[in-house]
Amino acid sequence: MATATFGGARRPRSSEIVLLGQAAGLGLVTGMRSMLGVRILASSARRGAFDGQRGAFWRALRSPAAQRAMSVLAGGELLMDKLPSAPSRLSTGPLGGRLVIGALLGAAVGAQSPEKSLRVAGAVVGAVAAAVGAFVGNRARAWLDRRTSVPAPVGAMIEDAVAFGLGALAARR
């Protein structure tokens, strides 16, 4: 990671901190709603936020087919999450998927830096943030269920709104 020296201490450049913040934000969103982070990244790429990025991944992400697929997957997840039969996000499969998606999003965001090490740092930050988002989202929903009269589907919609808000902040360029 590129660093600047301030008073003898080495610190990351502000642009790298912003990228890691984006990786964290998309990771948090992914922990809450696994496909929403991908949808937000795809939408941002389509609008030109990652124009400097080339390659098959970015071409695919910007494609109309990927845009539709991400919309269907994210929308389907938002609907399925409200069902009582929805599996726990903390069970092995769903949590593992969220960690992998968070890592991939973090690495993709980290690729904005000329420093190759920021891809790895972005992947780590994205995966850790996805774990945090999954656990915090789960605990918040459980708390709402136990301590308030908010119906579970309404609690899920509140979490949706929080995830969308975090995603919008993370995608800002």
N, C-alpha and C positions, 0 to 999 in steps of 0.2 A: 504494500500500500504506500503510495507517495506520501511523504510527510514534509512538513515545514518545521523549521527550527525557531522556537521562541524562547529566548532566555536559556538556551542550552537544552531545553526539553523538546522532544520530537512529538508532534501532534499531527493527526490526519488533517488534510486540507478540508475546507468547508464543503466543497463539492462532493467529496467522498463521504462525509458525514451525512449529507443530504441523500445520497444514494443508499447508504446503509439504513437511513430512516425510512426510505421508500421500501426497501427490502423488509424491514420490520413491520411496516404498516400492511403490506400485502400478505406477509406471513400471518399477522394477527387476524386479518380478514379470512384467510384460508383456514385457520383454526376454527373460526366460527362457522363459516360456510365454505366447504372445500372447493367448490367450483367458482365462487364469486371472485376470488383473487385473480384467477385465470381470465375470467370474463372482463374484469376491469383492466388488466394488462393488455388484453386483445383490443379492447375499445380504445385505450390510450394509444396503442401502436397504430391503429387504423386512423386516428385523428392526427398522427404525425409526431407524437411525443418521443418516439424512438427512431426518428428518421435516419440517424447516423448508423443504425444497426442494419447489417446486411446478413444474408445467409438464409438457408432453408427454413430454419425455425421462425425467423421474423417474417419471411414471405408467407409461410403457412399461417402464422398468427394474424396477419393482415388480410388474408383472403376472405372473400365473402362467405365461402363455405365454413371456414373456421369461426367466423363471426356468428353465423346462424347456429352452428353446433354448440358454441360456448353459451349462447343465449338459451338454447333448449336445455342444456345440462344444468346451468345455474338456476334457471326457472323451475325445472323439475325438482332440483334439490330444495328450493325454497318451499315448494308445495309438499314434498315428501316429509320434510322436517316437522311439519305440523301434525303428522299422523302418529297415533300412539304406538304403532308398530315400528316406527323408525328406530334403527339400531343406535346404540350409544356411540357418540363420537369418540369416546374414550376406549372402546374395545379395540383390540389389536389391529384389525384390518382398517377400519376408518381412521384411526389415529396415525397408523403408519402411512396411509395414503396422504393425509394432510401434511405430515412431515416431509414426504417426498415432494409434494406439490409446492410447499413453502420453500424448500431448498431450491427447486428449479426456478421459481419466480425470483428468489433472492439472487441466484446466479445470473439470471437474465438481466436484472436491474444492475447488478454489479458490473456487467459487461459494458456499461456506459463509460466506465473509467478506462484510461489507457493502461492502468496498472492491472496486470493479470491476477494478482493476489486478491483484488477486490471481488472477483467472481467467487472465489472460495469463501471469503469473508461474508459476502452477500448470501451465499448458500447456507452458511452456518446461522447467520442472523435470521434468515427466512424460516429455517426449520425450527429454531428455538422459539421464534415468535409464533409460529403455527401451534407449537405445543402449548405455549402460554394462552393463546387465543382459545384453543380447545378446552383447556382446563378452566380458565376464567369464565368462558361462556357457559360451560356446564354447571359450574358452581353458582353463577348468577341466576340461571334458570331454576336450579334446585331451590335457591334461596327465595326467589319470587313465588315459587310453588308452595313452599312451607310457610312463609311469613306474611304473605299478602293474599288478597282475594282475587288477584289477577288470574284469569283463566290461562292454562298452559299455552293454547294457541296465541293468545295476545302477548304473553311473555316471549314467545318465539318471534312474533312480529316486531316486538321491541328490539330483540337481538338482531333481526334483519336490518332494522333502521340504523342501529349502531354500526353494524358491519358495512352497510352502504356508506355511511358517513366516514368511517375510517378509510374505506377504499377510495373515496373521493379525495380525501386529504393525501393519501399515499400516492395517488396518480398525478397529483399536481406537478407541473414542471415549470 
